[in-house]
């Protein structure tokens, strides 16, 4: 799907169909909810954190907003 970086924080968000990589951790995706486009909800399972939900809003320029932070498309 996309690899995005936030210049202010230097954080990288790598969103793929089956895994989301964020802050050096991999979150395997269990399911996607695409019924509220442009907002995509990914339900994931992490080995330490447990279940985690990513609410990702796709922007018109191809970036993503996650937890109020904009990530530009790479």
Backbone as XML, in Angstrom:
<?xml version="1.0"?>
<chain id="A" units="angstrom">
  <residue number="1" name="UNK">
    <atom name="N" x="0.828" y="-1.182" z="0.000"/>
    <atom name="CA" x="0.000" y="0.000" z="0.000"/>
    <atom name="C" x="0.877" y="1.250" z="0.000"/>
  </residue>
  <residue number="2" name="UNK">
    <atom name="N" x="1.614" y="1.510" z="1.098"/>
    <atom name="CA" x="2.456" y="2.689" z="1.116"/>
    <atom name="C" x="3.423" y="2.675" z="2.285"/>
  </residue>
  <residue number="3" name="UNK">
    <atom name="N" x="4.497" y="3.410" z="2.099"/>
    <atom name="CA" x="5.435" y="3.701" z="3.173"/>
    <atom name="C" x="5.399" y="5.204" z="3.344"/>
  </residue>
  <residue number="4" name="UNK">
    <atom name="N" x="5.164" y="5.671" z="4.554"/>
    <atom name="CA" x="5.047" y="7.095" z="4.799"/>
    <atom name="C" x="5.948" y="7.502" z="5.942"/>
  </residue>
  <residue number="5" name="UNK">
    <atom name="N" x="6.426" y="8.760" z="5.875"/>
    <atom name="CA" x="7.288" y="9.283" z="6.932"/>
    <atom name="C" x="6.768" y="10.636" z="7.372"/>
  </residue>
  <residue number="6" name="UNK">
    <atom name="N" x="6.884" y="10.915" z="8.666"/>
    <atom name="CA" x="6.543" y="12.215" z="9.207"/>
    <atom name="C" x="7.840" y="12.954" z="9.457"/>
  </residue>
  <residue number="7" name="UNK">
    <atom name="N" x="8.039" y="14.082" z="8.772"/>
    <atom name="CA" x="9.291" y="14.830" z="8.862"/>
    <atom name="C" x="9.521" y="15.401" z="10.259"/>
  </residue>
  <residue number="8" name="UNK">
    <atom name="N" x="8.469" y="15.842" z="10.919"/>
    <atom name="CA" x="8.608" y="16.462" z="12.232"/>
    <atom name="C" x="9.112" y="15.473" z="13.282"/>
  </residue>
  <residue number="9" name="UNK">
    <atom name="N" x="8.568" y="14.278" z="13.287"/>
    <atom name="CA" x="8.916" y="13.292" z="14.309"/>
    <atom name="C" x="9.899" y="12.236" z="13.823"/>
  </residue>
  <residue number="10" name="UNK">
    <atom name="N" x="10.095" y="12.126" z="12.519"/>
    <atom name="CA" x="10.992" y="11.118" z="11.971"/>
    <atom name="C" x="10.440" y="9.709" z="12.063"/>
  </residue>
  <residue number="11" name="UNK">
    <atom name="N" x="9.153" y="9.594" z="12.328"/>
    <atom name="CA" x="8.521" y="8.275" z="12.443"/>
    <atom name="C" x="8.140" y="7.761" z="11.062"/>
  </residue>
  <residue number="12" name="UNK">
    <atom name="N" x="8.268" y="6.454" z="10.875"/>
    <atom name="CA" x="7.915" y="5.824" z="9.607"/>
    <atom name="C" x="6.733" y="4.884" z="9.835"/>
  </residue>
  <residue number="13" name="UNK">
    <atom name="N" x="5.754" y="4.987" z="8.938"/>
    <atom name="CA" x="4.561" y="4.144" z="8.976"/>
    <atom name="C" x="4.505" y="3.395" z="7.655"/>
  </residue>
  <residue number="14" name="UNK">
    <atom name="N" x="4.675" y="2.075" z="7.708"/>
    <atom name="CA" x="4.667" y="1.235" z="6.507"/>
    <atom name="C" x="3.388" y="0.406" z="6.534"/>
  </residue>
  <residue number="15" name="UNK">
    <atom name="N" x="2.456" y="0.750" z="5.645"/>
    <atom name="CA" x="1.152" y="0.088" z="5.618"/>
    <atom name="C" x="1.100" y="-0.870" z="4.437"/>
  </residue>
  <residue number="16" name="UNK">
    <atom name="N" x="0.935" y="-2.144" z="4.730"/>
    <atom name="CA" x="0.773" y="-3.176" z="3.707"/>
    <atom name="C" x="-0.549" y="-3.892" z="3.978"/>
  </residue>
  <residue number="17" name="UNK">
    <atom name="N" x="-0.979" y="-4.705" z="3.038"/>
    <atom name="CA" x="-2.255" y="-5.413" z="3.187"/>
    <atom name="C" x="-2.262" y="-6.346" z="4.399"/>
  </residue>
  <residue number="18" name="UNK">
    <atom name="N" x="-1.136" y="-7.018" z="4.652"/>
    <atom name="CA" x="-1.102" y="-8.035" z="5.708"/>
    <atom name="C" x="-0.305" y="-7.647" z="6.948"/>
  </residue>
  <residue number="19" name="UNK">
    <atom name="N" x="0.386" y="-6.492" z="6.924"/>
    <atom name="CA" x="1.167" y="-6.064" z="8.090"/>
    <atom name="C" x="1.345" y="-4.547" z="8.074"/>
  </residue>
  <residue number="20" name="UNK">
    <atom name="N" x="1.350" y="-3.954" z="9.272"/>
    <atom name="CA" x="1.655" y="-2.536" z="9.434"/>
    <atom name="C" x="2.904" y="-2.457" z="10.294"/>
  </residue>
  <residue number="21" name="UNK">
    <atom name="N" x="3.904" y="-1.732" z="9.808"/>
    <atom name="CA" x="5.142" y="-1.536" z="10.562"/>
    <atom name="C" x="5.177" y="-0.095" z="11.048"/>
  </residue>
  <residue number="22" name="UNK">
    <atom name="N" x="5.350" y="0.064" z="12.373"/>
    <atom name="CA" x="5.334" y="1.390" z="12.982"/>
    <atom name="C" x="6.266" y="1.399" z="14.179"/>
  </residue>
  <residue number="23" name="UNK">
    <atom name="N" x="7.164" y="2.371" z="14.212"/>
    <atom name="CA" x="8.135" y="2.532" z="15.302"/>
    <atom name="C" x="8.934" y="1.256" z="15.567"/>
  </residue>
  <residue number="24" name="UNK">
    <atom name="N" x="9.349" y="0.614" z="14.496"/>
    <atom name="CA" x="10.187" y="-0.569" z="14.616"/>
    <atom name="C" x="9.458" y="-1.845" z="14.995"/>
  </residue>
  <residue number="25" name="UNK">
    <atom name="N" x="8.161" y="-1.795" z="15.081"/>
    <atom name="CA" x="7.360" y="-2.967" z="15.446"/>
    <atom name="C" x="6.488" y="-3.391" z="14.269"/>
  </residue>
  <residue number="26" name="UNK">
    <atom name="N" x="6.223" y="-4.679" z="14.170"/>
    <atom name="CA" x="5.338" y="-5.218" z="13.134"/>
    <atom name="C" x="4.011" y="-5.625" z="13.758"/>
  </residue>
  <residue number="27" name="UNK">
    <atom name="N" x="2.928" y="-5.186" z="13.130"/>
    <atom name="CA" x="1.583" y="-5.498" z="13.581"/>
    <atom name="C" x="0.875" y="-6.283" z="12.483"/>
  </residue>
  <residue number="28" name="UNK">
    <atom name="N" x="0.807" y="-7.615" z="12.585"/>
    <atom name="CA" x="0.090" y="-8.404" z="11.577"/>
    <atom name="C" x="-1.396" y="-8.023" z="11.545"/>
  </residue>
  <residue number="29" name="UNK">
    <atom name="N" x="-1.908" y="-7.762" z="10.345"/>
    <atom name="CA" x="-3.298" y="-7.339" z="10.178"/>
    <atom name="C" x="-4.216" y="-8.557" z="10.168"/>
  </residue>
  <residue number="30" name="UNK">
    <atom name="N" x="-5.213" y="-8.555" z="11.058"/>
    <atom name="CA" x="-6.220" y="-9.613" z="11.100"/>
    <atom name="C" x="-7.378" y="-9.291" z="10.169"/>
  </residue>
  <residue number="31" name="UNK">
    <atom name="N" x="-7.766" y="-8.007" z="10.099"/>
    <atom name="CA" x="-8.871" y="-7.613" z="9.220"/>
    <atom name="C" x="-8.826" y="-6.118" z="8.934"/>
  </residue>
  <residue number="32" name="UNK">
    <atom name="N" x="-9.457" y="-5.745" z="7.810"/>
    <atom name="CA" x="-9.589" y="-4.352" z="7.399"/>
    <atom name="C" x="-11.066" y="-3.994" z="7.332"/>
  </residue>
  <residue number="33" name="UNK">
    <atom name="N" x="-11.400" y="-2.777" z="7.761"/>
    <atom name="CA" x="-12.743" y="-2.234" z="7.582"/>
    <atom name="C" x="-12.613" y="-1.026" z="6.660"/>
  </residue>
  <residue number="34" name="UNK">
    <atom name="N" x="-13.132" y="-1.158" z="5.446"/>
    <atom name="CA" x="-13.036" y="-0.089" z="4.455"/>
    <atom name="C" x="-14.397" y="0.542" z="4.177"/>
  </residue>
  <residue number="35" name="UNK">
    <atom name="N" x="-15.350" y="0.371" z="5.072"/>
    <atom name="CA" x="-16.708" y="0.868" z="4.841"/>
    <atom name="C" x="-16.840" y="2.368" z="5.062"/>
  </residue>
  <residue number="36" name="UNK">
    <atom name="N" x="-15.841" y="3.008" z="5.673"/>
    <atom name="CA" x="-15.925" y="4.441" z="5.980"/>
    <atom name="C" x="-14.851" y="5.235" z="5.247"/>
  </residue>
  <residue number="37" name="UNK">
    <atom name="N" x="-14.566" y="4.844" z="3.994"/>
    <atom name="CA" x="-13.541" y="5.529" z="3.210"/>
    <atom name="C" x="-13.775" y="7.027" z="3.228"/>
  </residue>
  <residue number="38" name="UNK">
    <atom name="N" x="-12.744" y="7.856" z="3.358"/>
    <atom name="CA" x="-11.316" y="7.580" z="3.241"/>
    <atom name="C" x="-10.659" y="7.109" z="4.535"/>
  </residue>
  <residue number="39" name="UNK">
    <atom name="N" x="-11.467" y="6.719" z="5.547"/>
    <atom name="CA" x="-10.908" y="6.190" z="6.791"/>
    <atom name="C" x="-10.878" y="4.668" z="6.699"/>
  </residue>
  <residue number="40" name="UNK">
    <atom name="N" x="-9.709" y="4.104" z="6.947"/>
    <atom name="CA" x="-9.515" y="2.659" z="6.914"/>
    <atom name="C" x="-9.167" y="2.208" z="8.329"/>
  </residue>
  <residue number="41" name="UNK">
    <atom name="N" x="-9.798" y="1.151" z="8.788"/>
    <atom name="CA" x="-9.536" y="0.634" z="10.128"/>
    <atom name="C" x="-8.917" y="-0.751" z="10.008"/>
  </residue>
  <residue number="42" name="UNK">
    <atom name="N" x="-7.716" y="-0.885" z="10.562"/>
    <atom name="CA" x="-7.003" y="-2.161" z="10.538"/>
    <atom name="C" x="-6.989" y="-2.738" z="11.947"/>
  </residue>
  <residue number="43" name="UNK">
    <atom name="N" x="-7.482" y="-3.948" z="12.076"/>
    <atom name="CA" x="-7.420" y="-4.648" z="13.363"/>
    <atom name="C" x="-6.214" y="-5.574" z="13.306"/>
  </residue>
  <residue number="44" name="UNK">
    <atom name="N" x="-5.311" y="-5.389" z="14.259"/>
    <atom name="CA" x="-4.052" y="-6.126" z="14.232"/>
    <atom name="C" x="-3.857" y="-6.910" z="15.520"/>
  </residue>
  <residue number="45" name="UNK">
    <atom name="N" x="-2.850" y="-7.779" z="15.499"/>
    <atom name="CA" x="-2.473" y="-8.562" z="16.680"/>
    <atom name="C" x="-0.963" y="-8.478" z="16.834"/>
  </residue>
  <residue number="46" name="UNK">
    <atom name="N" x="-0.507" y="-7.945" z="17.959"/>
    <atom name="CA" x="0.923" y="-7.794" z="18.231"/>
    <atom name="C" x="1.315" y="-8.772" z="19.330"/>
  </residue>
  <residue number="47" name="UNK">
    <atom name="N" x="2.513" y="-9.328" z="19.234"/>
    <atom name="CA" x="2.942" y="-10.355" z="20.190"/>
    <atom name="C" x="3.071" y="-9.823" z="21.618"/>
  </residue>
  <residue number="48" name="UNK">
    <atom name="N" x="3.384" y="-8.541" z="21.801"/>
    <atom name="CA" x="3.541" y="-7.974" z="23.141"/>
    <atom name="C" x="2.341" y="-7.111" z="23.529"/>
  </residue>
  <residue number="49" name="UNK">
    <atom name="N" x="1.944" y="-6.221" z="22.639"/>
    <atom name="CA" x="0.868" y="-5.266" z="22.910"/>
    <atom name="C" x="-0.500" y="-5.940" z="22.933"/>
  </residue>
  <residue number="50" name="UNK">
    <atom name="N" x="-0.648" y="-7.005" z="22.157"/>
    <atom name="CA" x="-1.946" y="-7.665" z="22.021"/>
    <atom name="C" x="-2.693" y="-7.087" z="20.839"/>
  </residue>
  <residue number="51" name="UNK">
    <atom name="N" x="-4.015" y="-7.054" z="20.905"/>
    <atom name="CA" x="-4.780" y="-6.523" z="19.778"/>
    <atom name="C" x="-4.659" y="-5.001" z="19.763"/>
  </residue>
  <residue number="52" name="UNK">
    <atom name="N" x="-4.511" y="-4.451" z="18.564"/>
    <atom name="CA" x="-4.337" y="-3.014" z="18.382"/>
    <atom name="C" x="-5.081" y="-2.605" z="17.123"/>
  </residue>
  <residue number="53" name="UNK">
    <atom name="N" x="-5.789" y="-1.479" z="17.198"/>
    <atom name="CA" x="-6.544" y="-0.982" z="16.056"/>
    <atom name="C" x="-5.896" y="0.282" z="15.512"/>
  </residue>
  <residue number="54" name="UNK">
    <atom name="N" x="-5.624" y="0.273" z="14.221"/>
    <atom name="CA" x="-5.097" y="1.447" z="13.533"/>
    <atom name="C" x="-6.241" y="2.104" z="12.776"/>
  </residue>
  <residue number="55" name="UNK">
    <atom name="N" x="-6.491" y="3.380" z="13.049"/>
    <atom name="CA" x="-7.474" y="4.156" z="12.294"/>
    <atom name="C" x="-6.674" y="5.092" z="11.395"/>
  </residue>
  <residue number="56" name="UNK">
    <atom name="N" x="-6.671" y="4.801" z="10.109"/>
    <atom name="CA" x="-5.853" y="5.522" z="9.141"/>
    <atom name="C" x="-6.753" y="6.295" z="8.192"/>
  </residue>
  <residue number="57" name="UNK">
    <atom name="N" x="-6.489" y="7.592" z="8.058"/>
    <atom name="CA" x="-7.261" y="8.409" z="7.124"/>
    <atom name="C" x="-6.378" y="8.761" z="5.941"/>
  </residue>
  <residue number="58" name="UNK">
    <atom name="N" x="-6.814" y="8.355" z="4.763"/>
    <atom name="CA" x="-6.053" y="8.626" z="3.550"/>
    <atom name="C" x="-6.329" y="10.061" z="3.104"/>
  </residue>
  <residue number="59" name="UNK">
    <atom name="N" x="-5.265" y="10.817" z="2.791"/>
    <atom name="CA" x="-5.412" y="12.201" z="2.359"/>
    <atom name="C" x="-5.395" y="12.285" z="0.838"/>
  </residue>
  <residue number="60" name="UNK">
    <atom name="N" x="-5.836" y="13.414" z="0.307"/>
    <atom name="CA" x="-5.931" y="13.584" z="-1.145"/>
    <atom name="C" x="-4.574" y="13.532" z="-1.835"/>
  </residue>
  <residue number="61" name="UNK">
    <atom name="N" x="-3.513" y="13.916" z="-1.122"/>
    <atom name="CA" x="-2.174" y="13.888" z="-1.726"/>
    <atom name="C" x="-1.490" y="12.530" z="-1.585"/>
  </residue>
  <residue number="62" name="UNK">
    <atom name="N" x="-2.222" y="11.520" z="-1.111"/>
    <atom name="CA" x="-1.679" y="10.170" z="-1.009"/>
    <atom name="C" x="-1.068" y="9.836" z="0.336"/>
  </residue>
  <residue number="63" name="UNK">
    <atom name="N" x="-1.057" y="10.795" z="1.259"/>
    <atom name="CA" x="-0.518" y="10.544" z="2.590"/>
    <atom name="C" x="-1.549" y="9.879" z="3.493"/>
  </residue>
  <residue number="64" name="UNK">
    <atom name="N" x="-1.182" y="9.765" z="4.766"/>
    <atom name="CA" x="-2.045" y="9.124" z="5.760"/>
    <atom name="C" x="-1.999" y="9.943" z="7.042"/>
  </residue>
  <residue number="65" name="UNK">
    <atom name="N" x="-3.145" y="10.063" z="7.706"/>
    <atom name="CA" x="-3.182" y="10.665" z="9.033"/>
    <atom name="C" x="-3.438" y="9.539" z="10.025"/>
  </residue>
  <residue number="66" name="UNK">
    <atom name="N" x="-2.543" y="9.423" z="11.016"/>
    <atom name="CA" x="-2.689" y="8.423" z="12.074"/>
    <atom name="C" x="-2.467" y="9.126" z="13.404"/>
  </residue>
  <residue number="67" name="UNK">
    <atom name="N" x="-3.405" y="9.035" z="14.309"/>
    <atom name="CA" x="-3.367" y="9.660" z="15.628"/>
    <atom name="C" x="-3.041" y="11.147" z="15.528"/>
  </residue>
  <residue number="68" name="UNK">
    <atom name="N" x="-3.646" y="11.828" z="14.557"/>
    <atom name="CA" x="-3.477" y="13.266" z="14.408"/>
    <atom name="C" x="-2.184" y="13.701" z="13.752"/>
  </residue>
  <residue number="69" name="UNK">
    <atom name="N" x="-1.350" y="12.761" z="13.360"/>
    <atom name="CA" x="-0.068" y="13.071" z="12.722"/>
    <atom name="C" x="-0.129" y="12.693" z="11.255"/>
  </residue>
  <residue number="70" name="UNK">
    <atom name="N" x="0.288" y="13.627" z="10.391"/>
    <atom name="CA" x="0.263" y="13.362" z="8.956"/>
    <atom name="C" x="1.579" y="12.735" z="8.515"/>
  </residue>
  <residue number="71" name="UNK">
    <atom name="N" x="1.446" y="11.660" z="7.763"/>
    <atom name="CA" x="2.581" y="10.964" z="7.173"/>
    <atom name="C" x="2.500" y="11.150" z="5.667"/>
  </residue>
  <residue number="72" name="UNK">
    <atom name="N" x="3.564" y="11.686" z="5.081"/>
    <atom name="CA" x="3.602" y="11.890" z="3.635"/>
    <atom name="C" x="3.990" y="10.606" z="2.935"/>
  </residue>
  <residue number="73" name="UNK">
    <atom name="N" x="3.391" y="10.392" z="1.758"/>
    <atom name="CA" x="3.698" y="9.196" z="0.969"/>
    <atom name="C" x="5.129" y="9.269" z="0.468"/>
  </residue>
  <residue number="74" name="UNK">
    <atom name="N" x="5.820" y="8.147" z="0.552"/>
    <atom name="CA" x="7.207" y="8.053" z="0.102"/>
    <atom name="C" x="7.270" y="7.875" z="-1.390"/>
  </residue>
</chain>
